[in-house]
Amino acid sequence: MHFRALLRLTFANPVSAVYLGIVGASIVFEAAVATFGDPGFVGVWPFLLTAPASLLFAMVGMGAGDPADVSYWFLAGGVVVSALVQAFVLGALTQTLRGRLRRTATR
């Protein structure tokens, strides 16, 4: 698969773009709430939106040492990588379903 196809499936697909927009909005909202007040459980939303892949990153980080020693940057990177991987999967799934629907409609 070419790099352009990867970018197209990850970012240019409407379903993937909406997903990445929702994840990005949750991260911006989390940063704003943490900056101006008590974040409470707001930080859970990016993890839930990118689950199960982000939870796997968190388990790997906790398995490497004490759970209190897991770096914030490692967890944030896990959320970003998880969102990109899942956006690619959504794009590939959407393209596959559209191809099947086109083939079915032409028969």
Backbone atoms as SQL, in Angstrom:
CREATE TABLE atoms (id INTEGER PRIMARY KEY, chain TEXT, resi INTEGER, resn TEXT, atom TEXT, x REAL, y REAL, z REAL);
INSERT INTO atoms VALUES
  (1, 'A', 1, 'MET', 'N', 0.843, -1.168, 0.000),
  (2, 'A', 1, 'MET', 'CA', 0.000, 0.000, 0.000),
  (3, 'A', 1, 'MET', 'C', 0.893, 1.238, 0.000),
  (4, 'A', 2, 'HIS', 'N', 0.534, 2.201, -0.797),
  (5, 'A', 2, 'HIS', 'CA', 1.326, 3.417, -0.922),
  (6, 'A', 2, 'HIS', 'C', 1.013, 4.382, 0.216),
  (7, 'A', 3, 'PHE', 'N', 1.946, 5.290, 0.443),
  (8, 'A', 3, 'PHE', 'CA', 1.807, 6.276, 1.512),
  (9, 'A', 3, 'PHE', 'C', 0.582, 7.163, 1.288),
  (10, 'A', 4, 'ARG', 'N', 0.329, 7.518, 0.034),
  (11, 'A', 4, 'ARG', 'CA', -0.846, 8.359, -0.262),
  (12, 'A', 4, 'ARG', 'C', -2.141, 7.639, 0.071),
  (13, 'A', 5, 'ALA', 'N', -2.176, 6.336, -0.177),
  (14, 'A', 5, 'ALA', 'CA', -3.373, 5.569, 0.158),
  (15, 'A', 5, 'ALA', 'C', -3.575, 5.513, 1.668),
  (16, 'A', 6, 'LEU', 'N', -2.486, 5.373, 2.416),
  (17, 'A', 6, 'LEU', 'CA', -2.587, 5.391, 3.872),
  (18, 'A', 6, 'LEU', 'C', -3.129, 6.727, 4.375),
  (19, 'A', 7, 'LEU', 'N', -2.596, 7.816, 3.822),
  (20, 'A', 7, 'LEU', 'CA', -3.081, 9.141, 4.218),
  (21, 'A', 7, 'LEU', 'C', -4.542, 9.344, 3.833),
  (22, 'A', 8, 'ARG', 'N', -4.906, 8.881, 2.643),
  (23, 'A', 8, 'ARG', 'CA', -6.289, 9.038, 2.179),
  (24, 'A', 8, 'ARG', 'C', -7.250, 8.265, 3.079),
  (25, 'A', 9, 'LEU', 'N', -6.898, 7.040, 3.418),
  (26, 'A', 9, 'LEU', 'CA', -7.775, 6.237, 4.271),
  (27, 'A', 9, 'LEU', 'C', -7.843, 6.779, 5.694),
  (28, 'A', 10, 'THR', 'N', -6.764, 7.379, 6.164),
  (29, 'A', 10, 'THR', 'CA', -6.724, 7.848, 7.542),
  (30, 'A', 10, 'THR', 'C', -7.339, 9.231, 7.718),
  (31, 'A', 11, 'PHE', 'N', -7.081, 10.139, 6.786),
  (32, 'A', 11, 'PHE', 'CA', -7.509, 11.528, 6.983),
  (33, 'A', 11, 'PHE', 'C', -8.588, 12.008, 6.021),
  (34, 'A', 12, 'ALA', 'N', -8.583, 11.566, 4.765),
  (35, 'A', 12, 'ALA', 'CA', -9.475, 12.121, 3.751),
  (36, 'A', 12, 'ALA', 'C', -10.840, 11.450, 3.721),
  (37, 'A', 13, 'ASN', 'N', -10.985, 10.361, 4.385),
  (38, 'A', 13, 'ASN', 'CA', -12.258, 9.665, 4.434),
  (39, 'A', 13, 'ASN', 'C', -13.194, 10.409, 5.395),
  (40, 'A', 14, 'PRO', 'N', -14.451, 10.638, 5.031),
  (41, 'A', 14, 'PRO', 'CA', -15.341, 11.393, 5.921),
  (42, 'A', 14, 'PRO', 'C', -15.545, 10.733, 7.291),
  (43, 'A', 15, 'VAL', 'N', -15.660, 9.428, 7.320),
  (44, 'A', 15, 'VAL', 'CA', -15.868, 8.737, 8.596),
  (45, 'A', 15, 'VAL', 'C', -14.642, 8.896, 9.484),
  (46, 'A', 16, 'SER', 'N', -13.460, 8.717, 8.911),
  (47, 'A', 16, 'SER', 'CA', -12.223, 8.872, 9.674),
  (48, 'A', 16, 'SER', 'C', -12.032, 10.311, 10.139),
  (49, 'A', 17, 'ALA', 'N', -12.371, 11.260, 9.280),
  (50, 'A', 17, 'ALA', 'CA', -12.216, 12.669, 9.632),
  (51, 'A', 17, 'ALA', 'C', -13.128, 13.047, 10.799),
  (52, 'A', 18, 'VAL', 'N', -14.352, 12.557, 10.798),
  (53, 'A', 18, 'VAL', 'CA', -15.275, 12.841, 11.908),
  (54, 'A', 18, 'VAL', 'C', -14.752, 12.212, 13.193),
  (55, 'A', 19, 'TYR', 'N', -14.272, 10.972, 13.101),
  (56, 'A', 19, 'TYR', 'CA', -13.718, 10.297, 14.276),
  (57, 'A', 19, 'TYR', 'C', -12.527, 11.074, 14.839),
  (58, 'A', 20, 'LEU', 'N', -11.597, 11.464, 13.974),
  (59, 'A', 20, 'LEU', 'CA', -10.436, 12.220, 14.443),
  (60, 'A', 20, 'LEU', 'C', -10.843, 13.573, 15.008),
  (61, 'A', 21, 'GLY', 'N', -11.876, 14.188, 14.440),
  (62, 'A', 21, 'GLY', 'CA', -12.376, 15.452, 14.968),
  (63, 'A', 21, 'GLY', 'C', -12.955, 15.301, 16.369),
  (64, 'A', 22, 'ILE', 'N', -13.688, 14.221, 16.601),
  (65, 'A', 22, 'ILE', 'CA', -14.263, 13.984, 17.928),
  (66, 'A', 22, 'ILE', 'C', -13.159, 13.725, 18.947),
  (67, 'A', 23, 'VAL', 'N', -12.180, 12.915, 18.569),
  (68, 'A', 23, 'VAL', 'CA', -11.059, 12.644, 19.487),
  (69, 'A', 23, 'VAL', 'C', -10.275, 13.929, 19.758),
  (70, 'A', 24, 'GLY', 'N', -10.008, 14.709, 18.719),
  (71, 'A', 24, 'GLY', 'CA', -9.292, 15.971, 18.890),
  (72, 'A', 24, 'GLY', 'C', -10.050, 16.947, 19.770),
  (73, 'A', 25, 'ALA', 'N', -11.364, 17.021, 19.597),
  (74, 'A', 25, 'ALA', 'CA', -12.172, 17.909, 20.430),
  (75, 'A', 25, 'ALA', 'C', -12.142, 17.468, 21.886),
  (76, 'A', 26, 'SER', 'N', -12.151, 16.168, 22.120),
  (77, 'A', 26, 'SER', 'CA', -12.098, 15.698, 23.510),
  (78, 'A', 26, 'SER', 'C', -10.744, 16.015, 24.152),
  (79, 'A', 27, 'ILE', 'N', -9.680, 15.965, 23.366),
  (80, 'A', 27, 'ILE', 'CA', -8.353, 16.298, 23.901),
  (81, 'A', 27, 'ILE', 'C', -8.252, 17.790, 24.192),
  (82, 'A', 28, 'VAL', 'N', -8.781, 18.627, 23.307),
  (83, 'A', 28, 'VAL', 'CA', -8.767, 20.080, 23.534),
  (84, 'A', 28, 'VAL', 'C', -9.621, 20.426, 24.758),
  (85, 'A', 29, 'PHE', 'N', -10.771, 19.791, 24.878),
  (86, 'A', 29, 'PHE', 'CA', -11.637, 20.039, 26.033),
  (87, 'A', 29, 'PHE', 'C', -10.945, 19.613, 27.326),
  (88, 'A', 30, 'GLU', 'N', -10.259, 18.466, 27.286),
  (89, 'A', 30, 'GLU', 'CA', -9.526, 18.004, 28.470),
  (90, 'A', 30, 'GLU', 'C', -8.435, 18.987, 28.859),
  (91, 'A', 31, 'ALA', 'N', -7.701, 19.492, 27.875),
  (92, 'A', 31, 'ALA', 'CA', -6.630, 20.448, 28.159),
  (93, 'A', 31, 'ALA', 'C', -7.191, 21.743, 28.724),
  (94, 'A', 32, 'ALA', 'N', -8.319, 22.211, 28.189),
  (95, 'A', 32, 'ALA', 'CA', -8.925, 23.451, 28.669),
  (96, 'A', 32, 'ALA', 'C', -9.427, 23.299, 30.101),
  (97, 'A', 33, 'VAL', 'N', -10.083, 22.198, 30.388),
  (98, 'A', 33, 'VAL', 'CA', -10.597, 21.987, 31.734),
  (99, 'A', 33, 'VAL', 'C', -9.449, 21.829, 32.732),
  (100, 'A', 34, 'ALA', 'N', -8.403, 21.115, 32.339),
  (101, 'A', 34, 'ALA', 'CA', -7.262, 20.925, 33.241),
  (102, 'A', 34, 'ALA', 'C', -6.517, 22.233, 33.488),
  (103, 'A', 35, 'THR', 'N', -6.538, 23.129, 32.496),
  (104, 'A', 35, 'THR', 'CA', -5.847, 24.410, 32.654),
  (105, 'A', 35, 'THR', 'C', -6.608, 25.354, 33.572),
  (106, 'A', 36, 'PHE', 'N', -7.933, 25.368, 33.462),
  (107, 'A', 36, 'PHE', 'CA', -8.723, 26.365, 34.174),
  (108, 'A', 36, 'PHE', 'C', -9.463, 25.850, 35.394),
  (109, 'A', 37, 'GLY', 'N', -9.365, 24.575, 35.689),
  (110, 'A', 37, 'GLY', 'CA', -10.090, 24.080, 36.852),
  (111, 'A', 37, 'GLY', 'C', -9.734, 22.643, 37.173),
  (112, 'A', 38, 'ASP', 'N', -10.573, 22.036, 37.978),
  (113, 'A', 38, 'ASP', 'CA', -10.380, 20.646, 38.381),
  (114, 'A', 38, 'ASP', 'C', -10.879, 19.727, 37.264),
  (115, 'A', 39, 'PRO', 'N', -9.994, 18.905, 36.681),
  (116, 'A', 39, 'PRO', 'CA', -10.404, 18.092, 35.537),
  (117, 'A', 39, 'PRO', 'C', -11.346, 16.951, 35.891),
  (118, 'A', 40, 'GLY', 'N', -11.299, 16.432, 37.097),
  (119, 'A', 40, 'GLY', 'CA', -12.176, 15.326, 37.465),
  (120, 'A', 40, 'GLY', 'C', -11.961, 14.124, 36.548),
  (121, 'A', 41, 'PHE', 'N', -13.048, 13.646, 35.946),
  (122, 'A', 41, 'PHE', 'CA', -12.981, 12.481, 35.068),
  (123, 'A', 41, 'PHE', 'C', -12.928, 12.838, 33.589),
  (124, 'A', 42, 'VAL', 'N', -12.655, 14.082, 33.272),
  (125, 'A', 42, 'VAL', 'CA', -12.620, 14.515, 31.876),
  (126, 'A', 42, 'VAL', 'C', -11.512, 13.803, 31.099),
  (127, 'A', 43, 'GLY', 'N', -10.417, 13.480, 31.761),
  (128, 'A', 43, 'GLY', 'CA', -9.299, 12.822, 31.103),
  (129, 'A', 43, 'GLY', 'C', -9.576, 11.412, 30.643),
  (130, 'A', 44, 'VAL', 'N', -10.687, 10.843, 31.072),
  (131, 'A', 44, 'VAL', 'CA', -11.036, 9.480, 30.685),
  (132, 'A', 44, 'VAL', 'C', -11.569, 9.438, 29.252),
  (133, 'A', 45, 'TRP', 'N', -12.189, 10.509, 28.769),
  (134, 'A', 45, 'TRP', 'CA', -12.847, 10.489, 27.463),
  (135, 'A', 45, 'TRP', 'C', -11.918, 10.188, 26.293),
  (136, 'A', 46, 'PRO', 'N', -10.732, 10.779, 26.203),
  (137, 'A', 46, 'PRO', 'CA', -9.856, 10.386, 25.095),
  (138, 'A', 46, 'PRO', 'C', -9.501, 8.898, 25.118),
  (139, 'A', 47, 'PHE', 'N', -9.327, 8.343, 26.308),
  (140, 'A', 47, 'PHE', 'CA', -9.049, 6.907, 26.401),
  (141, 'A', 47, 'PHE', 'C', -10.239, 6.075, 25.961),
  (142, 'A', 48, 'LEU', 'N', -11.424, 6.486, 26.361),
  (143, 'A', 48, 'LEU', 'CA', -12.613, 5.726, 25.971),
  (144, 'A', 48, 'LEU', 'C', -12.882, 5.829, 24.477),
  (145, 'A', 49, 'LEU', 'N', -12.625, 6.999, 23.894),
  (146, 'A', 49, 'LEU', 'CA', -12.857, 7.169, 22.457),
  (147, 'A', 49, 'LEU', 'C', -11.847, 6.400, 21.611),
  (148, 'A', 50, 'THR', 'N', -10.670, 6.143, 22.151),
  (149, 'A', 50, 'THR', 'CA', -9.643, 5.423, 21.395),
  (150, 'A', 50, 'THR', 'C', -9.442, 4.000, 21.900),
  (151, 'A', 51, 'ALA', 'N', -10.323, 3.540, 22.789),
  (152, 'A', 51, 'ALA', 'CA', -10.232, 2.165, 23.282),
  (153, 'A', 51, 'ALA', 'C', -10.547, 1.204, 22.145),
  (154, 'A', 52, 'PRO', 'N', -10.023, 0.054, 22.112),
  (155, 'A', 52, 'PRO', 'CA', -9.202, -0.667, 23.067),
  (156, 'A', 52, 'PRO', 'C', -7.702, -0.440, 22.885),
  (157, 'A', 53, 'ALA', 'N', -7.300, 0.175, 21.789),
  (158, 'A', 53, 'ALA', 'CA', -5.860, 0.313, 21.519),
  (159, 'A', 53, 'ALA', 'C', -5.166, 1.181, 22.568),
  (160, 'A', 54, 'SER', 'N', -5.792, 2.269, 23.009),
  (161, 'A', 54, 'SER', 'CA', -5.145, 3.129, 24.004),
  (162, 'A', 54, 'SER', 'C', -5.020, 2.420, 25.350),
  (163, 'A', 55, 'LEU', 'N', -5.967, 1.566, 25.653),
  (164, 'A', 55, 'LEU', 'CA', -5.884, 0.816, 26.899),
  (165, 'A', 55, 'LEU', 'C', -4.747, -0.205, 26.847),
  (166, 'A', 56, 'LEU', 'N', -4.463, -0.730, 25.662),
  (167, 'A', 56, 'LEU', 'CA', -3.312, -1.618, 25.509),
  (168, 'A', 56, 'LEU', 'C', -2.007, -0.863, 25.754),
  (169, 'A', 57, 'PHE', 'N', -1.917, 0.377, 25.243),
  (170, 'A', 57, 'PHE', 'CA', -0.733, 1.204, 25.514),
  (171, 'A', 57, 'PHE', 'C', -0.590, 1.456, 27.014),
  (172, 'A', 58, 'ALA', 'N', -1.694, 1.721, 27.690),
  (173, 'A', 58, 'ALA', 'CA', -1.633, 1.969, 29.126),
  (174, 'A', 58, 'ALA', 'C', -1.188, 0.723, 29.878),
  (175, 'A', 59, 'MET', 'N', -1.673, -0.452, 29.449),
  (176, 'A', 59, 'MET', 'CA', -1.254, -1.693, 30.112),
  (177, 'A', 59, 'MET', 'C', 0.226, -1.974, 29.886),
  (178, 'A', 60, 'VAL', 'N', 0.724, -1.687, 28.685),
  (179, 'A', 60, 'VAL', 'CA', 2.152, -1.875, 28.409),
  (180, 'A', 60, 'VAL', 'C', 2.977, -0.943, 29.295),
  (181, 'A', 61, 'GLY', 'N', 2.543, 0.295, 29.425),
  (182, 'A', 61, 'GLY', 'CA', 3.256, 1.246, 30.270),
  (183, 'A', 61, 'GLY', 'C', 3.250, 0.845, 31.730),
  (184, 'A', 62, 'MET', 'N', 2.141, 0.320, 32.203),
  (185, 'A', 62, 'MET', 'CA', 2.057, -0.106, 33.597),
  (186, 'A', 62, 'MET', 'C', 2.808, -1.403, 33.828),
  (187, 'A', 63, 'GLY', 'N', 2.899, -2.231, 32.796),
  (188, 'A', 63, 'GLY', 'CA', 3.632, -3.486, 32.929),
  (189, 'A', 63, 'GLY', 'C', 5.132, -3.277, 32.986),
  (190, 'A', 64, 'ALA', 'N', 5.601, -2.153, 32.482),
  (191, 'A', 64, 'ALA', 'CA', 7.042, -1.866, 32.464),
  (192, 'A', 64, 'ALA', 'C', 7.556, -1.433, 33.831),
  (193, 'A', 65, 'GLY', 'N', 6.665, -1.036, 34.709),
  (194, 'A', 65, 'GLY', 'CA', 7.113, -0.567, 36.026),
  (195, 'A', 65, 'GLY', 'C', 5.923, -0.253, 36.901),
  (196, 'A', 66, 'ASP', 'N', 6.149, 0.606, 37.854),
  (197, 'A', 66, 'ASP', 'CA', 5.106, 1.022, 38.781),
  (198, 'A', 66, 'ASP', 'C', 4.054, 1.849, 38.044),
  (199, 'A', 67, 'PRO', 'N', 2.760, 1.578, 38.246),
  (200, 'A', 67, 'PRO', 'CA', 1.732, 2.355, 37.553),
  (201, 'A', 67, 'PRO', 'C', 1.807, 3.860, 37.810),
  (202, 'A', 68, 'ALA', 'N', 2.325, 4.260, 38.946),
  (203, 'A', 68, 'ALA', 'CA', 2.450, 5.685, 39.247),
  (204, 'A', 68, 'ALA', 'C', 3.584, 6.327, 38.447),
  (205, 'A', 69, 'ASP', 'N', 4.487, 5.518, 37.910),
  (206, 'A', 69, 'ASP', 'CA', 5.629, 6.051, 37.166),
  (207, 'A', 69, 'ASP', 'C', 5.381, 6.164, 35.669),
  (208, 'A', 70, 'VAL', 'N', 4.186, 5.810, 35.202),
  (209, 'A', 70, 'VAL', 'CA', 3.900, 5.884, 33.773),
  (210, 'A', 70, 'VAL', 'C', 3.870, 7.351, 33.362),
  (211, 'A', 71, 'SER', 'N', 4.617, 7.676, 32.340),
  (212, 'A', 71, 'SER', 'CA', 4.743, 9.050, 31.886),
  (213, 'A', 71, 'SER', 'C', 3.448, 9.537, 31.231),
  (214, 'A', 72, 'TYR', 'N', 3.114, 10.791, 31.474),
  (215, 'A', 72, 'TYR', 'CA', 1.962, 11.400, 30.809),
  (216, 'A', 72, 'TYR', 'C', 2.170, 11.412, 29.300),
  (217, 'A', 73, 'TRP', 'N', 3.402, 11.653, 28.871),
  (218, 'A', 73, 'TRP', 'CA', 3.679, 11.723, 27.428),
  (219, 'A', 73, 'TRP', 'C', 3.533, 10.366, 26.766),
  (220, 'A', 74, 'PHE', 'N', 3.858, 9.301, 27.487),
  (221, 'A', 74, 'PHE', 'CA', 3.663, 7.955, 26.946),
  (222, 'A', 74, 'PHE', 'C', 2.178, 7.681, 26.751),
  (223, 'A', 75, 'LEU', 'N', 1.360, 8.059, 27.728),
  (224, 'A', 75, 'LEU', 'CA', -0.080, 7.848, 27.617),
  (225, 'A', 75, 'LEU', 'C', -0.695, 8.721, 26.528),
  (226, 'A', 76, 'ALA', 'N', -0.242, 9.971, 26.440),
  (227, 'A', 76, 'ALA', 'CA', -0.756, 10.862, 25.398),
  (228, 'A', 76, 'ALA', 'C', -0.356, 10.365, 24.020),
  (229, 'A', 77, 'GLY', 'N', 0.876, 9.895, 23.885),
  (230, 'A', 77, 'GLY', 'CA', 1.314, 9.313, 22.614),
  (231, 'A', 77, 'GLY', 'C', 0.517, 8.072, 22.263),
  (232, 'A', 78, 'GLY', 'N', 0.176, 7.283, 23.270),
  (233, 'A', 78, 'GLY', 'CA', -0.658, 6.109, 23.040),
  (234, 'A', 78, 'GLY', 'C', -2.039, 6.468, 22.532),
  (235, 'A', 79, 'VAL', 'N', -2.617, 7.549, 23.064),
  (236, 'A', 79, 'VAL', 'CA', -3.927, 8.000, 22.591),
  (237, 'A', 79, 'VAL', 'C', -3.837, 8.471, 21.139),
  (238, 'A', 80, 'VAL', 'N', -2.794, 9.216, 20.805),
  (239, 'A', 80, 'VAL', 'CA', -2.628, 9.729, 19.439),
  (240, 'A', 80, 'VAL', 'C', -2.425, 8.585, 18.450),
  (241, 'A', 81, 'VAL', 'N', -1.535, 7.663, 18.782),
  (242, 'A', 81, 'VAL', 'CA', -1.280, 6.531, 17.889),
  (243, 'A', 81, 'VAL', 'C', -2.524, 5.666, 17.752),
  (244, 'A', 82, 'SER', 'N', -3.231, 5.460, 18.841),
  (245, 'A', 82, 'SER', 'CA', -4.461, 4.670, 18.799),
  (246, 'A', 82, 'SER', 'C', -5.523, 5.325, 17.928),
  (247, 'A', 83, 'ALA', 'N', -5.659, 6.645, 18.037),
  (248, 'A', 83, 'ALA', 'CA', -6.635, 7.353, 17.214),
  (249, 'A', 83, 'ALA', 'C', -6.288, 7.237, 15.734),
  (250, 'A', 84, 'LEU', 'N', -5.003, 7.355, 15.398),
  (251, 'A', 84, 'LEU', 'CA', -4.599, 7.254, 13.992),
  (252, 'A', 84, 'LEU', 'C', -4.802, 5.843, 13.453),
  (253, 'A', 85, 'VAL', 'N', -4.468, 4.834, 14.240),
  (254, 'A', 85, 'VAL', 'CA', -4.665, 3.451, 13.789),
  (255, 'A', 85, 'VAL', 'C', -6.141, 3.155, 13.593),
  (256, 'A', 86, 'GLN', 'N', -6.961, 3.589, 14.531),
  (257, 'A', 86, 'GLN', 'CA', -8.389, 3.316, 14.418),
  (258, 'A', 86, 'GLN', 'C', -9.037, 4.138, 13.313),
  (259, 'A', 87, 'ALA', 'N', -8.532, 5.327, 13.038),
  (260, 'A', 87, 'ALA', 'CA', -9.039, 6.100, 11.904),
  (261, 'A', 87, 'ALA', 'C', -8.711, 5.395, 10.598),
  (262, 'A', 88, 'PHE', 'N', -7.509, 4.821, 10.504),
  (263, 'A', 88, 'PHE', 'CA', -7.147, 4.052, 9.312),
  (264, 'A', 88, 'PHE', 'C', -8.065, 2.841, 9.150),
  (265, 'A', 89, 'VAL', 'N', -8.330, 2.135, 10.232),
  (266, 'A', 89, 'VAL', 'CA', -9.205, 0.965, 10.165),
  (267, 'A', 89, 'VAL', 'C', -10.617, 1.382, 9.758),
  (268, 'A', 90, 'LEU', 'N', -11.106, 2.483, 10.297),
  (269, 'A', 90, 'LEU', 'CA', -12.427, 2.980, 9.888),
  (270, 'A', 90, 'LEU', 'C', -12.454, 3.342, 8.408),
  (271, 'A', 91, 'GLY', 'N', -11.385, 3.974, 7.920),
  (272, 'A', 91, 'GLY', 'CA', -11.304, 4.320, 6.509),
  (273, 'A', 91, 'GLY', 'C', -11.263, 3.103, 5.619),
  (274, 'A', 92, 'ALA', 'N', -10.473, 2.100, 6.008),
  (275, 'A', 92, 'ALA', 'CA', -10.398, 0.873, 5.210),
  (276, 'A', 92, 'ALA', 'C', -11.723, 0.130, 5.224),
  (277, 'A', 93, 'LEU', 'N', -12.382, 0.089, 6.367),
  (278, 'A', 93, 'LEU', 'CA', -13.687, -0.563, 6.456),
  (279, 'A', 93, 'LEU', 'C', -14.725, 0.159, 5.614),
  (280, 'A', 94, 'THR', 'N', -14.709, 1.486, 5.659),
  (281, 'A', 94, 'THR', 'CA', -15.652, 2.271, 4.858),
  (282, 'A', 94, 'THR', 'C', -15.418, 2.053, 3.371),
  (283, 'A', 95, 'GLN', 'N', -14.170, 2.038, 2.952),
  (284, 'A', 95, 'GLN', 'CA', -13.863, 1.820, 1.542),
  (285, 'A', 95, 'GLN', 'C', -14.292, 0.417, 1.103),
  (286, 'A', 96, 'THR', 'N', -14.065, -0.568, 1.939),
  (287, 'A', 96, 'THR', 'CA', -14.466, -1.932, 1.614),
  (288, 'A', 96, 'THR', 'C', -15.974, -2.043, 1.488),
  (289, 'A', 97, 'LEU', 'N', -16.702, -1.448, 2.431),
  (290, 'A', 97, 'LEU', 'CA', -18.162, -1.508, 2.369),
  (291, 'A', 97, 'LEU', 'C', -18.705, -0.750, 1.166),
  (292, 'A', 98, 'ARG', 'N', -18.120, 0.381, 0.841),
  (293, 'A', 98, 'ARG', 'CA', -18.563, 1.121, -0.344),
  (294, 'A', 98, 'ARG', 'C', -18.313, 0.325, -1.624),
  (295, 'A', 99, 'GLY', 'N', -17.186, -0.357, -1.700),
  (296, 'A', 99, 'GLY', 'CA', -16.889, -1.184, -2.861),
  (297, 'A', 99, 'GLY', 'C', -17.870, -2.321, -3.004),
  (298, 'A', 100, 'ARG', 'N', -18.243, -2.942, -1.911),
  (299, 'A', 100, 'ARG', 'CA', -19.219, -4.027, -1.952),
  (300, 'A', 100, 'ARG', 'C', -20.598, -3.513, -2.325),
  (301, 'A', 101, 'LEU', 'N', -20.958, -2.345, -1.805),
  (302, 'A', 101, 'LEU', 'CA', -22.265, -1.783, -2.150),
  (303, 'A', 101, 'LEU', 'C', -22.330, -1.407, -3.625),
  (304, 'A', 102, 'ARG', 'N', -21.220, -0.879, -4.171),
  (305, 'A', 102, 'ARG', 'CA', -21.197, -0.545, -5.601),
  (306, 'A', 102, 'ARG', 'C', -21.331, -1.797, -6.453),
  (307, 'A', 103, 'ARG', 'N', -20.611, -2.855, -6.085),
  (308, 'A', 103, 'ARG', 'CA', -20.695, -4.101, -6.849),
  (309, 'A', 103, 'ARG', 'C', -22.093, -4.698, -6.794),
  (310, 'A', 104, 'THR', 'N', -22.730, -4.612, -5.619),
  (311, 'A', 104, 'THR', 'CA', -24.083, -5.152, -5.468),
  (312, 'A', 104, 'THR', 'C', -25.086, -4.327, -6.267),
  (313, 'A', 105, 'ALA', 'N', -24.905, -3.014, -6.311),
  (314, 'A', 105, 'ALA', 'CA', -25.838, -2.136, -7.019),
  (315, 'A', 105, 'ALA', 'C', -25.728, -2.298, -8.537),
  (316, 'A', 106, 'THR', 'N', -24.563, -2.666, -9.045),
  (317, 'A', 106, 'THR', 'CA', -24.405, -2.801, -10.498),
  (318, 'A', 106, 'THR', 'C', -24.877, -4.153, -11.014),
  (319, 'A', 107, 'ARG', 'N', -25.145, -5.086, -10.152),
  (320, 'A', 107, 'ARG', 'CA', -25.595, -6.409, -10.596),
  (321, 'A', 107, 'ARG', 'C', -27.043, -6.427, -10.916);
